[in-house]
Amino acid sequence: MVDVTSRQSVTPEAQPIKRGHAFALPNLLTYGRCVAVPLLAACLFWADILAGGIWLRWVALGIYIAAAITDFFDGYLARAWEQQSAIGRMLDPIADKLLVSTSLLMMASDGTIRGWSLWAGLVILCREILVSGLREFLAEVRVSVPVTRLAKWKTAAQLVAVGVLLAGPAGDLVLPGITLAGIVLLWIAAILTLYTGWDYFRAGAHHLIDE
């Protein structure tokens, strides 16, 4: 469960953040993940709208995997090399949400995600927007909302589900059922997303009411 600390407690959000290091390697990896978002969208657009060929799904998957790998290494290196920075802390979650959201929207457009499965994608998108808004408000009143272990599993489930769905039709030609497996994983991610979103909202609700 989420543990929202009091305003007086010292939290990671309240501690001083090192400035600078804008071009340190961890931040460069985060920038690369941001750049990967339009490249991935372009591949899916080219494959579907411009009929560029199903091979572009593999290119999109490759870009996505590379971006997901940087998601691990930018945080790890920033901590190991003590190169945390304000810009890195700001951009890291934004890059993650852009990567997942853009992928879901593009796959909804090309029909990889359709019918009832659109609700799973909608749950993920709405939760990320609502929790981001809640975090921003609570940060202003100096209340910390730590990331729980379950929330980390939620993020992992989202990344895996989106990756499998990106292979989608191309993967089905190699191993039938890839798209179906991705849809199942998407629903699992959506359920975890809904639960963790409610967990965060319930933990921070009394601060909203107090205000």
C-alpha positions as CSV (number, residue, x, y, z in Angstrom):
1,M,0.0,0.0,0.0
2,V,1.1,3.6,-0.6
3,D,2.6,5.4,2.4
4,V,2.1,9.2,2.1
5,T,4.4,10.9,4.5
6,S,3.6,14.0,6.4
7,R,4.6,17.5,5.3
8,Q,7.2,17.8,8.0
9,S,9.1,14.6,7.2
10,V,12.2,14.7,5.0
11,T,11.5,12.9,1.8
12,P,13.4,12.3,-1.4
13,E,11.2,15.0,-3.1
14,A,12.1,17.5,-0.3
15,Q,15.8,16.9,-0.4
16,P,18.0,19.1,-2.4
17,I,18.5,17.9,-6.0
18,K,21.9,18.3,-7.6
19,R,21.8,20.9,-10.4
20,G,23.8,20.7,-13.6
21,H,25.0,17.5,-15.2
22,A,22.7,18.3,-18.2
23,F,24.9,16.4,-20.5
24,A,25.9,13.6,-18.2
25,L,25.5,10.1,-19.6
26,P,22.4,9.2,-17.6
27,N,20.7,12.3,-18.9
28,L,21.8,11.6,-22.5
29,L,20.2,8.2,-22.2
30,T,16.9,9.9,-21.1
31,Y,17.1,12.3,-24.0
32,G,17.6,9.3,-26.3
33,R,14.4,7.8,-24.9
34,C,12.5,11.0,-25.7
35,V,13.9,11.0,-29.2
36,A,12.8,7.3,-29.6
37,V,9.2,8.3,-29.2
38,P,8.7,10.1,-32.6
39,L,10.9,7.5,-34.3
40,L,8.7,4.7,-33.0
41,A,5.6,6.6,-34.0
42,A,7.0,7.2,-37.5
43,C,7.7,3.5,-38.0
44,L,4.1,2.5,-37.1
45,F,2.7,5.3,-39.2
46,W,4.8,4.3,-42.2
47,A,3.9,0.6,-41.8
48,D,0.1,1.3,-41.5
49,I,-0.9,4.6,-43.2
50,L,1.9,4.6,-45.8
51,A,1.8,0.8,-46.3
52,G,5.5,0.6,-45.9
53,G,5.6,-3.1,-45.0
54,I,5.2,-5.2,-41.9
55,W,9.0,-5.3,-41.4
56,L,8.7,-1.8,-39.9
57,R,7.0,-3.5,-36.9
58,W,10.4,-5.1,-36.1
59,V,12.1,-1.8,-36.5
60,A,9.6,-0.2,-34.1
61,L,10.1,-3.1,-31.7
62,G,13.9,-2.6,-31.8
63,I,13.6,1.1,-31.1
64,Y,11.2,0.3,-28.2
65,I,13.6,-2.3,-26.7
66,A,16.5,0.0,-26.9
67,A,14.5,2.8,-25.2
68,A,13.3,0.4,-22.5
69,I,16.9,-0.6,-21.8
70,T,17.9,3.0,-21.3
71,D,15.1,3.3,-18.8
72,F,17.1,0.9,-16.6
73,F,20.5,2.2,-17.2
74,D,19.9,6.0,-16.8
75,G,18.6,5.6,-13.3
76,Y,21.2,3.0,-12.3
77,L,24.1,5.1,-13.6
78,A,22.8,8.3,-12.1
79,R,22.7,6.6,-8.7
80,A,26.0,4.8,-9.1
81,W,27.9,7.8,-10.4
82,E,26.0,10.3,-8.2
83,Q,24.8,12.2,-11.2
84,Q,21.2,12.8,-10.2
85,S,19.9,16.1,-11.6
86,A,16.7,18.1,-11.6
87,I,16.3,17.7,-15.4
88,G,16.8,13.9,-15.1
89,R,14.3,13.5,-12.4
90,M,11.8,15.6,-14.4
91,L,12.3,13.9,-17.8
92,D,12.7,10.3,-16.7
93,P,9.0,9.6,-15.9
94,I,7.8,11.8,-18.7
95,A,9.9,9.8,-21.2
96,D,8.4,6.6,-19.9
97,K,4.9,7.8,-20.1
98,L,5.4,9.2,-23.6
99,L,6.9,5.9,-24.8
100,V,4.0,3.8,-23.5
101,S,1.2,6.3,-24.4
102,T,2.4,6.9,-28.0
103,S,2.8,3.2,-28.6
104,L,-0.8,2.5,-27.3
105,L,-2.3,5.3,-29.4
106,M,-0.5,4.3,-32.6
107,M,-1.5,0.6,-32.1
108,A,-5.1,1.7,-31.5
109,S,-4.9,3.6,-34.7
110,D,-3.7,0.6,-36.8
111,G,-6.1,-1.9,-35.2
112,T,-3.6,-3.9,-33.2
113,I,-5.6,-2.9,-30.1
114,R,-9.3,-2.8,-30.9
115,G,-12.7,-3.6,-29.5
116,W,-12.8,-4.3,-25.7
117,S,-9.1,-4.2,-25.5
118,L,-9.2,-0.4,-26.1
119,W,-10.6,-0.1,-22.6
120,A,-7.4,-1.6,-21.2
121,G,-5.4,1.0,-23.0
122,L,-7.7,3.7,-21.9
123,V,-7.4,2.7,-18.3
124,I,-3.6,2.9,-18.6
125,L,-3.6,6.3,-20.2
126,C,-6.2,7.8,-17.8
127,R,-4.4,6.5,-14.7
128,E,-1.0,7.9,-15.8
129,I,-2.6,11.3,-16.4
130,L,-4.5,11.3,-13.1
131,V,-1.6,10.1,-11.0
132,S,0.8,12.6,-12.6
133,G,-1.6,15.4,-11.7
134,L,-1.9,14.1,-8.1
135,R,1.8,13.8,-7.7
136,E,2.3,17.4,-9.0
137,F,-0.3,18.7,-6.5
138,L,1.2,16.8,-3.6
139,A,4.7,17.9,-4.5
140,E,3.5,21.5,-4.2
141,V,2.3,20.9,-0.6
142,R,5.5,18.9,0.1
143,V,3.9,15.5,0.5
144,S,5.7,12.5,-0.8
145,V,4.1,9.6,-2.6
146,P,6.8,6.9,-2.8
147,V,6.8,4.4,-5.7
148,T,5.6,1.1,-4.3
149,R,6.9,-2.3,-5.4
150,L,3.6,-3.1,-7.0
151,A,3.8,0.1,-9.0
152,K,7.2,-1.1,-10.3
153,W,5.6,-4.4,-11.3
154,K,2.9,-2.4,-13.0
155,T,5.4,-0.5,-15.1
156,A,7.2,-3.7,-16.0
157,A,3.9,-5.3,-17.1
158,Q,3.1,-2.3,-19.2
159,L,6.5,-2.3,-20.9
160,V,6.3,-6.0,-21.7
161,A,2.7,-5.9,-22.9
162,V,3.4,-3.0,-25.3
163,G,6.6,-4.7,-26.5
164,V,4.7,-7.9,-27.4
165,L,2.0,-5.9,-29.1
166,L,4.5,-3.9,-31.1
167,A,5.6,-7.2,-32.7
168,G,1.9,-7.9,-33.2
169,P,1.1,-8.9,-36.8
170,A,4.8,-9.4,-37.7
171,G,5.2,-11.7,-34.7
172,D,2.1,-13.7,-35.6
173,L,3.8,-14.7,-38.9
174,V,6.6,-16.3,-36.9
175,L,4.7,-17.6,-33.9
176,P,0.8,-17.4,-34.1
177,G,-0.7,-16.0,-31.0
178,I,1.7,-13.2,-30.3
179,T,-0.9,-10.5,-30.6
180,L,-3.3,-12.5,-28.4
181,A,-0.6,-12.9,-25.8
182,G,0.1,-9.1,-25.9
183,I,-3.6,-8.4,-25.4
184,V,-3.7,-10.7,-22.3
185,L,-0.6,-9.0,-20.9
186,L,-2.2,-5.6,-21.6
187,W,-5.3,-6.5,-19.5
188,I,-3.0,-7.7,-16.7
189,A,-1.1,-4.4,-16.9
190,A,-4.4,-2.5,-16.9
191,I,-5.6,-4.3,-13.8
192,L,-2.4,-3.5,-12.0
193,T,-2.6,0.1,-13.3
194,L,-6.1,0.5,-11.9
195,Y,-5.2,-0.9,-8.5
196,T,-2.1,1.2,-8.0
197,G,-3.9,4.3,-9.3
198,W,-6.6,3.8,-6.7
199,D,-4.0,3.1,-4.1
200,Y,-2.2,6.4,-4.8
201,F,-5.5,8.4,-4.9
202,R,-6.8,7.0,-1.6
203,A,-3.4,7.8,0.1
204,G,-3.4,11.4,-1.1
205,A,-7.2,12.1,-1.0
206,H,-7.3,13.5,2.5
207,H,-4.6,16.1,1.6
208,L,-6.9,17.2,-1.3
209,I,-9.9,17.4,1.1
210,D,-7.9,19.3,3.7
211,E,-6.9,21.9,1.1
